[in-house]
Amino acid sequence: MAEKRKFKKRFCRYCQQKIDYVDYKDLNQLKFSLSERYKIMPRRLTGNCKRHQELVSASIKRARQAAFIPYVVDRKRVVANPFELIK
C-alpha cells in the first residue's frame, strides 16, 4: 500500500504578523496572494485563514477598481515578472 504523503503545514501570514486590516494600497503585501496573471490565489495555496482570505480578496478587488492592479494581463505583451510593473 502506498504511503500517505506528508505536506508542510501552511500558516496564515497575516495571523503571524497579527494584522487586523489588509490595506488595498499596500501592493507589496497583496502580491503574495496574486498569481502571475493577477488572479486571486485560493486559500489552499496561500495558507491564509478564512477571515484573512476574505479581507485579502476584498482589498484586491478594491485595488483593481482603483487601478492599482490590472484586471487582466495583456497576452500580446508577455512580461517575465509582472509584479515589477506594480510599484
N, C-alpha and C positions, 0 to 999 in steps of 0.2 A: 504494500500500500504506500502511496506517495506521502511524503512528509508535508505537514502544513507549513506554508510559508509564513515567516515572521517579518512583519513590516515595522518600520520605525514609527513610533507614536508621534503624530503631529500635534503641535501645541499652537494655540491661538497667539499670534504675535501681539495682538492688542491687549489681551488679558495679561501677558507677561510684562508689558510696559505700563499696565494699569491706565489705559486710555479710555475715557468715557465718551468722547465725541470724536468722530472721524471727520476732519475738515476737508471740504471738497477742493480747497485751494492748495492743499499740501500734496502735490503731484508725486513727490519722491516716495511718499508712503502708499499712494494709490497704485503705483506702477507694479507693485508686487502682486496685486490682485487682478492684473490685466494680462491677457495673452499677447502674442506677437501681433495679432490682428485687432487689438484693442477690445477683445471680448472679455466679459467678466468671468473669471475662473470660478469653478464651483468649490464648495466647502471641502469636499473630499480631497482636492488637490492643494488648496491653500492651508488647510488645517484650522481655519477660523471657526469660532463658535457661532451658534445661530444668531445671537444678538449682534455680534460684530459683523457678521456677513451681511445682515440686513442693513446695518449702518454704512458699510463699505459700498454696497450696491446702490443705495440711495445717494451717497456722495459722488459716486462715479456718474450716475445719471444727471446730477446737478452740474458736475464739471463738464459733461458733454453739452448740456444746454447752455452753459456759459462760454462754450467754445474753448475750453482749456484742453479737452481731449476730443479727438475726432470720433465721429460715429463709425466710419468705415475707413479702411486703408485703401489707398489708390493702388489698384492692381497693375497699372501700367508702369508706375514708377516704384520699383521694388527697392527697399532700403534694408541694409543688413541689420541695423538696430533701430527700430522705430522710436525707441524711447529717447534717443539723442535729440530728436526734434522737439520733445517736450522739455522746456527749461523755464 
